[in-house]
Amino acid sequence: MSAAGRRVLVGRIVGLYGVQGWVKLESWTEPRAQIFKYQPWQLTAPGQEREIKGIDGRPQGKGLIAKLPGVDDRDGATALVGQDIYVARELLPPPGKDEYYWVDLEGLEVVTTEGVALGRVSHLFATGANDVVVVRDGERERLVPFVQGVYVRSVDIPGGRMVVDWDPEF
């Protein structure tokens, strides 16, 4: 799938603020308050999804709070707690040199520097030391540290390929 049509997880509704329908947010944008510039939001929870436009928000203490249109009381806000916030990939700024959005890496073919096919990028996850690429080929799952210049030798998003310096038997 191309970047068009993909969505990126940018935050989550994590709590309530006051009695007038405001909610507390966890934002994974940089800076955190940038989440309010990316609209509309796709709110998702198991079995449901809806698009929200016109969100008002601001920093509050050490966190962020938001007011969503049509949510005017604590009961309405309670129903939103735990929902993930996604935005369309095309709303985000282009990544810098040697930077990538994880969603753009998902689905890339992964081959070794010797040309051995390892599978495709299933997903990535963060660790304390570095991000990790999960590569699946139907039979195996490999965890490759996303360390550019060491294990990840090249990333070609338009060509759909990532080259890694990795032992296929590992």
Backbone as ProteinMPNN parsed JSONL, in Angstrom:
{"seq_chain_A": "MSAAGRRVLVGRIVGLYGVQGWVKLESWTEPRAQIFKYQPWQLTAPGQEREIKGIDGRPQGKGLIAKLPGVDDRDGATALVGQDIYVARELLPPPGKDEYYWVDLEGLEVVTTEGVALGRVSHLFATGANDVVVVRDGERERLVPFVQGVYVRSVDIPGGRMVVDWDPEF", "coords_chain_A": {"N_chain_A": [[0.853, -1.185, 0.0], [0.567, 2.208, -0.789], [1.821, 5.326, 0.607], [-0.301, 7.073, 0.522], [-3.512, 6.898, 1.762], [-2.756, 5.426, 3.946], [-2.674, 5.246, 7.521], [-1.5, 6.862, 10.504], [-0.641, 6.186, 13.797], [-0.976, 8.53, 16.253], [-1.564, 9.211, 18.834], [-3.419, 8.831, 21.968], [-6.485, 8.735, 23.759], [-6.538, 9.228, 27.117], [-7.712, 9.842, 29.549], [-9.988, 11.732, 31.695], [-10.936, 15.189, 31.893], [-12.169, 17.48, 33.926], [-15.711, 18.382, 33.9], [-16.994, 19.042, 31.589], [-16.707, 17.596, 29.251], [-14.081, 17.485, 28.334], [-11.032, 15.806, 27.498], [-8.083, 13.95, 28.492], [-4.972, 13.624, 26.828], [-2.533, 11.427, 25.377], [0.209, 12.096, 23.515], [2.129, 11.303, 20.641], [3.446, 12.879, 18.914], [5.905, 15.232, 17.744], [6.67, 18.506, 18.325], [4.688, 17.645, 21.271], [2.155, 18.997, 21.293], [1.643, 19.302, 18.637], [-0.101, 17.466, 17.664], [-2.655, 18.536, 17.513], [-2.67, 19.976, 15.168], [-2.883, 18.161, 13.158], [-5.489, 17.173, 11.521], [-8.432, 15.747, 10.037], [-9.103, 13.594, 12.918], [-8.977, 10.069, 13.273], [-10.75, 8.199, 15.339], [-10.356, 5.235, 17.083], [-11.546, 2.197, 18.406], [-12.016, -1.116, 19.711], [-14.058, -2.606, 17.355], [-15.217, -0.235, 16.52], [-15.069, 2.907, 14.784], [-14.47, 6.288, 14.049], [-14.569, 9.478, 12.399], [-13.285, 12.585, 13.371], [-13.523, 16.072, 13.33], [-12.393, 19.455, 13.869], [-11.278, 19.639, 16.446], [-10.469, 20.994, 19.567], [-7.734, 21.995, 21.516], [-5.16, 21.997, 24.078], [-2.066, 22.537, 25.919], [-1.946, 21.362, 29.284], [-0.906, 21.645, 32.411], [1.4, 19.092, 32.846], [0.559, 17.673, 30.694], [-1.693, 17.137, 27.878], [-4.859, 18.442, 26.904], [-8.089, 17.956, 25.39], [-10.944, 19.061, 23.555], [-13.615, 17.65, 22.058], [-15.799, 18.026, 19.286], [-19.29, 17.874, 19.907], [-19.099, 16.411, 22.205], [-20.056, 16.966, 25.253], [-20.201, 16.526, 27.96], [-19.162, 14.778, 30.953], [-19.917, 12.072, 30.828], [-20.106, 11.553, 28.06], [-17.434, 11.966, 27.382], [-16.206, 9.953, 28.844], [-16.769, 7.661, 27.371], [-14.884, 7.819, 25.386], [-12.373, 7.328, 26.387], [-9.387, 5.546, 26.149], [-9.446, 5.2, 23.434], [-7.687, 5.085, 20.348], [-5.834, 7.506, 18.459], [-5.652, 8.252, 15.172], [-4.157, 9.623, 12.209], [-4.288, 10.679, 8.786], [-1.623, 9.621, 6.756], [-0.609, 11.39, 4.839], [-0.966, 13.882, 5.987], [1.148, 14.413, 7.613], [4.399, 15.933, 8.022], [7.071, 15.715, 5.563], [9.543, 13.186, 6.161], [12.851, 13.734, 7.533], [16.235, 13.58, 6.175], [17.388, 10.275, 6.04], [15.456, 9.545, 7.881], [12.418, 7.945, 8.831], [8.944, 7.229, 8.655], [7.359, 4.756, 10.518], [5.142, 3.484, 9.37], [5.676, 3.77, 6.685], [7.714, 1.991, 6.286], [6.635, -0.498, 6.738], [5.773, -3.48, 5.126], [7.805, -3.41, 3.266], [10.086, -5.235, 1.193], [12.623, -7.296, 2.494], [16.02, -7.817, 2.162], [19.219, -9.454, 2.349], [22.631, -8.167, 2.369], [23.87, -9.831, 0.645], [21.895, -10.527, -1.065], [19.963, -12.381, -0.264], [16.649, -13.193, 0.268], [14.693, -12.228, 3.013], [12.103, -11.786, 3.797], [9.242, -9.778, 4.541], [8.754, -6.495, 5.979], [6.95, -6.648, 8.825], [6.167, -5.18, 11.106], [7.309, -2.639, 13.402], [9.03, -2.077, 16.504], [9.761, -0.258, 19.511], [12.666, -0.226, 21.539], [14.651, 0.207, 24.497], [17.213, 0.69, 23.602], [17.275, 0.787, 20.722], [15.18, 0.953, 17.763], [13.344, -1.877, 16.491], [13.066, -3.982, 13.693], [10.569, -6.091, 12.58], [10.673, -8.888, 10.704], [8.992, -10.952, 8.509], [8.516, -14.079, 6.85], [6.589, -15.933, 6.374], [7.343, -18.453, 7.243], [9.285, -17.934, 9.154], [10.193, -15.591, 11.72], [12.077, -12.757, 12.036], [14.073, -10.614, 14.021], [15.389, -7.598, 13.536], [17.707, -5.213, 14.44], [17.025, -1.774, 14.019], [19.326, -0.126, 13.029], [20.88, 2.166, 11.339], [23.402, 1.973, 8.868], [24.782, 0.079, 10.264], [23.264, -2.427, 10.723], [21.051, -1.958, 9.074], [21.395, -1.259, 5.85], [20.427, 0.054, 3.575], [17.488, 1.851, 2.61], [14.837, 1.819, 0.496], [12.177, 3.338, -0.184], [10.406, 4.054, -2.422], [11.141, 1.963, -4.156], [10.434, -0.207, -2.669], [12.065, -1.738, -0.922], [14.346, -2.95, 1.565], [17.676, -3.185, 2.54], [19.663, -5.282, 4.449], [22.367, -5.998, 6.706], [22.62, -8.931, 7.698], [22.597, -12.131, 9.159], [21.109, -14.76, 7.509], [20.464, -17.099, 8.825], [20.089, -16.443, 11.412]], "CA_chain_A": [[0.0, 0.0, 0.0], [1.333, 3.445, -0.837], [1.601, 6.195, 1.766], [-1.66, 7.594, 0.401], [-4.48, 5.952, 2.298], [-2.286, 4.858, 5.208], [-2.898, 6.054, 8.716], [-0.429, 6.822, 11.475], [-1.061, 6.33, 15.189], [-0.307, 9.709, 16.803], [-1.884, 9.437, 20.238], [-4.495, 8.049, 22.596], [-7.253, 9.415, 24.805], [-6.135, 8.458, 28.303], [-8.42, 10.187, 30.782], [-10.994, 12.789, 31.695], [-10.536, 16.463, 32.477], [-13.34, 18.288, 34.25], [-17.057, 17.831, 33.718], [-17.599, 19.586, 30.374], [-16.403, 16.787, 28.084], [-12.667, 17.522, 27.963], [-10.302, 14.554, 27.728], [-6.622, 14.01, 28.551], [-4.362, 12.92, 25.7], [-1.132, 11.063, 25.265], [0.575, 12.417, 22.137], [3.432, 10.812, 20.203], [3.99, 13.799, 17.919], [7.003, 16.057, 18.257], [6.337, 18.538, 19.744], [3.434, 16.948, 21.641], [0.949, 19.754, 20.927], [1.483, 19.246, 17.178], [-1.22, 16.554, 17.388], [-3.859, 19.323, 17.203], [-2.574, 20.487, 13.795], [-3.184, 17.071, 12.229], [-6.909, 16.841, 11.585], [-9.27, 15.12, 11.062], [-8.647, 12.416, 13.641], [-9.747, 8.83, 13.207], [-10.759, 7.575, 16.66], [-10.644, 3.817, 16.94], [-11.656, 1.302, 19.552], [-12.472, -2.394, 19.168], [-15.377, -2.643, 16.733], [-15.757, 1.071, 16.129], [-14.15, 3.898, 14.243], [-15.174, 7.476, 13.563], [-13.738, 10.623, 12.05], [-13.615, 13.791, 14.135], [-12.89, 17.316, 12.871], [-12.664, 20.616, 14.716], [-10.845, 19.382, 17.815], [-9.805, 22.097, 20.245], [-6.883, 21.43, 22.546], [-4.085, 22.835, 24.617], [-1.312, 21.955, 27.032], [-2.518, 21.584, 30.618], [0.054, 21.047, 33.334], [2.424, 18.322, 32.134], [-0.068, 16.907, 29.625], [-2.527, 17.815, 26.889], [-6.289, 18.18, 26.99], [-8.79, 18.234, 24.137], [-12.406, 19.133, 23.529], [-14.079, 17.139, 20.773], [-17.15, 18.494, 18.956], [-20.388, 16.971, 20.231], [-18.877, 15.771, 23.505], [-20.292, 18.118, 26.114], [-20.254, 16.189, 29.382], [-18.225, 13.742, 31.424], [-20.363, 10.756, 30.343], [-19.683, 11.431, 26.662], [-15.975, 11.861, 27.36], [-15.831, 8.634, 29.389], [-16.862, 6.673, 26.286], [-13.739, 7.974, 24.485], [-11.126, 6.948, 27.048], [-8.791, 4.326, 25.61], [-9.462, 5.181, 21.974], [-6.478, 5.511, 19.658], [-5.979, 8.628, 17.535], [-4.9, 8.096, 13.927], [-4.33, 10.653, 11.187], [-3.843, 10.253, 7.458], [-0.173, 9.752, 6.588], [-0.269, 12.56, 4.024], [-1.033, 15.104, 6.79], [2.405, 14.587, 8.329], [5.461, 16.516, 7.203], [7.993, 14.71, 5.034], [10.63, 12.895, 7.096], [14.166, 14.271, 7.185], [17.177, 12.642, 5.568], [17.607, 9.067, 6.839], [14.372, 9.363, 8.843], [11.294, 7.24, 8.208], [7.775, 6.876, 9.441], [7.251, 3.298, 10.563], [4.114, 3.041, 8.43], [6.273, 3.727, 5.35], [8.602, 0.826, 6.223], [5.834, -1.722, 6.779], [5.511, -4.071, 3.823], [8.994, -3.443, 2.407], [10.824, -6.48, 1.048], [13.908, -7.211, 3.177], [17.034, -8.727, 1.626], [20.542, -9.263, 2.927], [23.599, -7.539, 1.472], [24.208, -10.858, -0.351], [20.742, -10.747, -1.924], [19.071, -13.418, 0.261], [15.362, -12.641, 0.707], [14.331, -12.6, 4.384], [10.665, -11.61, 3.989], [8.754, -8.397, 4.487], [8.611, -5.832, 7.265], [5.623, -6.793, 9.402], [5.981, -4.0, 11.939], [8.481, -2.241, 14.174], [8.755, -1.703, 17.882], [10.844, 0.482, 20.146], [13.293, -0.744, 22.755], [15.428, 1.271, 25.118], [18.445, 0.949, 22.856], [16.998, 1.144, 19.328], [13.978, 0.346, 17.207], [13.553, -3.211, 15.941], [12.24, -4.326, 12.54], [10.099, -7.47, 12.59], [10.644, -9.361, 9.319], [8.321, -12.26, 8.424], [8.487, -14.679, 5.513], [5.604, -17.01, 6.362], [7.874, -19.549, 8.044], [10.108, -17.416, 10.236], [10.146, -14.194, 12.111], [13.406, -12.282, 12.413], [14.099, -9.308, 14.661], [16.598, -6.925, 13.074], [17.813, -3.858, 14.989], [16.996, -0.721, 13.007], [20.496, 0.722, 13.232], [21.333, 2.49, 9.993], [24.836, 1.936, 8.684], [25.315, -1.122, 10.904], [22.44, -3.55, 10.253], [20.226, -1.482, 7.958], [22.335, -0.634, 4.919], [19.716, 0.997, 2.713], [16.029, 1.814, 2.592], [14.325, 2.371, -0.759], [10.71, 3.335, -0.051], [9.738, 3.92, -3.725], [11.444, 0.648, -4.717], [9.845, -1.234, -1.824], [13.094, -2.679, -0.474], [15.314, -2.622, 2.597], [18.825, -4.084, 2.517], [20.219, -5.41, 5.79], [23.542, -6.83, 6.929], [22.046, -9.834, 8.703], [22.778, -13.565, 8.862], [19.793, -15.351, 7.261], [20.218, -18.21, 9.756], [19.877, -15.914, 12.753]], "C_chain_A": [[0.888, 1.234, 0.0], [1.044, 4.268, 0.415], [0.201, 6.801, 1.723], [-2.625, 6.524, 0.887], [-4.029, 5.3, 3.592], [-2.572, 5.827, 6.348], [-1.742, 5.844, 9.687], [-1.013, 7.052, 12.862], [-0.276, 7.482, 15.803], [-0.617, 9.956, 18.271], [-3.022, 8.556, 20.714], [-5.199, 8.943, 23.616], [-7.071, 8.588, 26.076], [-6.896, 8.813, 29.574], [-9.402, 11.31, 30.581], [-10.42, 14.042, 32.33], [-11.794, 17.294, 32.691], [-14.648, 17.581, 33.946], [-17.72, 18.289, 32.423], [-17.174, 18.841, 29.114], [-14.958, 16.827, 27.62], [-12.018, 16.182, 28.307], [-8.802, 14.838, 27.8], [-6.066, 13.148, 27.428], [-2.932, 12.502, 26.005], [-0.804, 11.281, 23.794], [1.97, 11.9, 21.837], [3.994, 11.67, 19.076], [5.112, 14.61, 18.574], [6.927, 17.423, 17.6], [4.952, 17.957, 20.016], [2.181, 17.669, 21.165], [0.7, 19.776, 19.424], [0.291, 18.361, 16.791], [-2.482, 17.328, 16.985], [-3.843, 19.89, 15.787], [-2.922, 19.429, 12.762], [-4.643, 16.677, 12.406], [-7.42, 16.583, 10.192], [-8.566, 13.941, 11.744], [-9.56, 11.245, 13.311], [-9.651, 8.215, 14.596], [-11.149, 6.121, 16.497], [-10.647, 3.126, 18.296], [-12.149, -0.022, 18.978], [-13.911, -2.314, 18.64], [-15.954, -1.291, 16.343], [-14.662, 1.999, 15.653], [-14.985, 5.08, 13.785], [-14.197, 8.601, 13.327], [-14.238, 11.839, 12.805], [-12.825, 14.967, 13.57], [-13.204, 18.415, 13.875], [-12.311, 20.412, 16.174], [-10.14, 20.621, 18.347], [-8.93, 21.483, 21.335], [-5.791, 22.375, 22.969], [-3.283, 22.042, 25.64], [-2.016, 22.283, 28.343], [-1.62, 20.873, 31.615], [1.138, 20.349, 32.535], [1.856, 17.543, 30.954], [-0.803, 17.782, 28.626], [-3.976, 17.485, 27.181], [-6.947, 18.598, 25.682], [-10.291, 18.258, 24.366], [-12.846, 18.724, 22.139], [-15.502, 17.625, 20.513], [-18.196, 17.429, 19.305], [-20.222, 16.224, 21.537], [-18.918, 16.88, 24.544], [-20.374, 17.802, 27.598], [-19.314, 15.029, 29.694], [-18.624, 12.354, 30.91], [-19.933, 10.531, 28.894], [-18.183, 11.256, 26.543], [-15.513, 10.499, 27.859], [-15.83, 7.569, 28.303], [-15.656, 6.731, 25.353], [-12.418, 7.485, 25.083], [-10.646, 5.59, 26.521], [-8.768, 4.268, 24.092], [-8.155, 5.728, 21.408], [-6.811, 6.624, 18.68], [-5.055, 8.394, 16.345], [-5.144, 9.314, 13.054], [-3.829, 10.093, 9.866], [-2.353, 10.543, 7.314], [0.196, 11.025, 5.833], [-0.377, 13.884, 4.785], [0.294, 15.405, 7.481], [3.471, 15.191, 7.431], [6.376, 15.43, 6.658], [9.106, 14.446, 6.044], [11.939, 13.497, 6.6], [15.034, 13.191, 6.547], [17.457, 11.502, 6.544], [16.626, 8.926, 7.995], [13.194, 8.747, 8.109], [10.144, 7.15, 9.189], [7.647, 5.36, 9.382], [6.249, 2.793, 9.532], [4.664, 2.944, 7.008], [7.197, 2.524, 5.177], [7.827, -0.49, 6.18], [5.522, -2.196, 5.36], [6.713, -4.102, 2.898], [9.577, -4.854, 2.36], [12.173, -6.283, 1.734], [14.837, -8.266, 2.608], [18.363, -8.426, 2.313], [21.448, -8.571, 1.91], [24.054, -8.518, 0.39], [23.029, -11.197, -1.26], [19.785, -11.841, -1.474], [17.797, -12.754, 0.785], [15.025, -13.147, 2.101], [12.832, -12.508, 4.635], [10.295, -10.148, 3.844], [8.653, -7.83, 5.898], [7.158, -5.968, 7.707], [5.268, -5.55, 10.205], [7.302, -3.683, 12.63], [8.05, -2.013, 15.605], [9.986, -1.057, 18.481], [11.368, -0.305, 21.338], [14.06, 0.416, 23.369], [16.64, 1.657, 24.295], [18.177, 1.448, 21.438], [15.666, 0.522, 18.909], [14.34, -1.0, 16.592], [12.556, -3.45, 14.814], [11.858, -5.795, 12.662], [9.89, -7.885, 11.134], [10.032, -10.759, 9.32], [8.327, -12.747, 6.995], [7.474, -15.809, 5.417], [6.037, -18.189, 7.201], [8.572, -19.037, 9.301], [9.799, -15.963, 10.518], [11.555, -13.824, 12.569], [13.277, -10.886, 13.003], [15.436, -8.658, 14.317], [16.643, -5.527, 13.694], [17.827, -2.824, 13.863], [18.099, 0.283, 13.331], [21.092, 0.956, 11.852], [22.861, 2.54, 9.94], [25.491, 0.734, 9.333], [24.548, -2.333, 10.381], [21.589, -3.16, 9.053], [21.142, -0.688, 7.038], [21.667, 0.344, 3.97], [18.22, 0.775, 2.827], [15.593, 2.524, 1.318], [12.803, 2.288, -0.712], [10.048, 3.212, -1.419], [9.96, 2.544, -4.36], [10.924, -0.508, -3.876], [10.841, -2.205, -1.224], [13.977, -2.08, 0.63], [16.426, -3.654, 2.527], [19.44, -4.07, 3.914], [21.471, -6.279, 5.778], [23.166, -7.766, 8.073], [22.238, -11.271, 8.24], [21.39, -14.186, 8.673], [19.452, -16.499, 8.212], [19.914, -17.739, 11.176], [18.452, -15.49, 12.945]], "O_chain_A": [[1.875, 1.281, 0.735], [0.138, 3.949, 1.185], [-0.414, 7.018, 2.767], [-2.552, 5.373, 0.458], [-4.841, 4.678, 4.277], [-2.693, 7.037, 6.161], [-1.094, 4.797, 9.693], [-1.782, 7.989, 13.077], [0.952, 7.427, 15.87], [-0.001, 10.82, 18.894], [-3.517, 7.681, 20.003], [-4.577, 9.795, 24.25], [-7.404, 7.404, 26.111], [-6.733, 8.135, 30.588], [-9.626, 11.782, 29.466], [-9.54, 13.977, 33.188], [-12.409, 17.755, 31.73], [-14.697, 16.365, 33.761], [-18.882, 17.964, 32.177], [-17.269, 19.39, 28.016], [-14.642, 16.241, 26.584], [-12.398, 15.517, 29.271], [-8.314, 15.826, 27.25], [-6.606, 12.088, 27.113], [-2.227, 13.142, 26.785], [-1.462, 10.715, 22.92], [2.883, 12.032, 22.653], [4.907, 11.249, 18.365], [5.236, 14.656, 19.798], [7.11, 17.501, 16.385], [4.146, 17.798, 19.1], [1.244, 17.031, 20.685], [-0.357, 20.228, 18.985], [-0.258, 18.506, 15.698], [-3.288, 16.828, 16.2], [-4.895, 20.247, 15.257], [-3.224, 19.758, 11.614], [-4.989, 15.937, 13.327], [-6.891, 17.151, 9.237], [-7.595, 13.38, 11.236], [-10.76, 11.414, 13.099], [-8.579, 7.756, 14.992], [-12.149, 5.806, 15.852], [-9.859, 3.437, 19.189], [-12.655, -0.046, 17.856], [-14.846, -2.0, 19.377], [-17.091, -1.225, 15.874], [-13.503, 1.897, 16.055], [-16.061, 4.914, 13.212], [-13.142, 8.678, 13.957], [-15.439, 12.099, 12.877], [-11.616, 14.874, 13.358], [-14.165, 18.316, 14.638], [-12.979, 20.957, 17.053], [-9.315, 21.222, 17.659], [-9.353, 20.543, 22.007], [-5.526, 23.396, 22.333], [-3.738, 21.023, 26.159], [-2.607, 23.352, 28.491], [-1.579, 19.643, 31.659], [1.733, 20.95, 31.641], [2.594, 16.825, 30.279], [-0.575, 18.989, 28.534], [-4.292, 16.391, 27.646], [-6.448, 19.463, 24.962], [-10.825, 17.577, 25.241], [-12.493, 19.371, 21.154], [-16.327, 17.633, 21.428], [-18.008, 16.243, 19.033], [-21.114, 15.477, 21.938], [-17.96, 17.637, 24.706], [-20.591, 18.7, 28.412], [-18.754, 14.396, 28.799], [-17.753, 11.545, 30.59], [-19.455, 9.452, 28.542], [-17.706, 10.49, 25.705], [-14.534, 9.95, 27.351], [-14.987, 6.672, 28.312], [-15.423, 5.787, 24.598], [-11.454, 7.256, 24.353], [-11.407, 4.624, 26.46], [-8.139, 3.379, 23.518], [-7.594, 6.698, 21.918], [-7.915, 6.687, 18.14], [-3.834, 8.344, 16.492], [-6.19, 9.957, 13.137], [-3.041, 9.148, 9.837], [-1.886, 11.609, 7.715], [1.197, 11.667, 6.148], [0.075, 14.913, 4.282], [0.532, 16.541, 7.892], [3.454, 14.986, 6.217], [6.452, 14.341, 7.226], [9.566, 15.372, 6.713], [12.113, 13.739, 5.406], [14.616, 12.042, 6.4], [17.727, 11.733, 7.722], [16.929, 8.26, 8.986], [12.991, 8.991, 6.919], [10.343, 7.014, 10.396], [7.808, 4.756, 8.322], [6.49, 1.773, 8.887], [4.186, 2.137, 6.211], [7.439, 2.083, 4.053], [8.318, -1.483, 5.643], [5.071, -1.425, 4.512], [6.665, -4.747, 1.851], [9.565, -5.575, 3.358], [12.801, -5.235, 1.584], [14.504, -9.45, 2.568], [18.604, -7.317, 2.788], [21.084, -8.409, 0.746], [24.56, -8.106, -0.653], [23.147, -12.058, -2.131], [18.878, -12.202, -2.224], [17.854, -11.867, 1.637], [15.063, -14.351, 2.353], [12.336, -13.097, 5.596], [10.944, -9.387, 3.126], [8.491, -8.563, 6.874], [6.248, -5.465, 7.047], [4.213, -4.947, 10.012], [8.292, -4.392, 12.451], [6.874, -1.788, 15.893], [11.108, -1.275, 18.024], [10.609, -0.963, 22.05], [14.101, 1.503, 22.793], [17.049, 2.818, 24.289], [18.785, 2.424, 21.0], [15.107, -0.322, 19.611], [15.489, -1.237, 16.219], [11.366, -3.165, 14.948], [12.727, -6.651, 12.828], [9.055, -7.324, 10.425], [10.492, -11.645, 10.041], [8.171, -11.972, 6.052], [7.506, -16.575, 4.455], [5.202, -18.859, 7.808], [8.462, -19.632, 10.373], [9.241, -15.23, 9.701], [12.145, -14.514, 13.4], [12.473, -10.076, 12.542], [16.489, -9.118, 14.76], [15.72, -4.737, 13.498], [18.549, -2.977, 12.878], [17.847, 1.378, 13.833], [21.722, 0.072, 11.271], [23.518, 3.07, 10.836], [26.627, 0.392, 9.003], [25.112, -3.171, 9.677], [21.426, -3.947, 8.121], [21.605, 0.399, 7.383], [22.264, 1.353, 3.597], [17.751, -0.329, 3.1], [15.937, 3.684, 1.091], [12.211, 1.299, -1.144], [9.193, 2.343, -1.589], [9.068, 2.018, -5.027], [10.965, -1.66, -4.31], [10.516, -3.377, -1.03], [14.301, -0.893, 0.628], [16.163, -4.855, 2.463], [19.704, -3.013, 4.487], [21.613, -7.177, 4.947], [23.361, -7.452, 9.247], [22.058, -11.583, 7.062], [20.574, -14.141, 9.593], [18.28, -16.834, 8.385], [19.531, -18.534, 12.035], [18.088, -15.017, 14.021]]}, "name": "protein", "num_of_chains": 1, "seq": "MSAAGRRVLVGRIVGLYGVQGWVKLESWTEPRAQIFKYQPWQLTAPGQEREIKGIDGRPQGKGLIAKLPGVDDRDGATALVGQDIYVARELLPPPGKDEYYWVDLEGLEVVTTEGVALGRVSHLFATGANDVVVVRDGERERLVPFVQGVYVRSVDIPGGRMVVDWDPEF"}
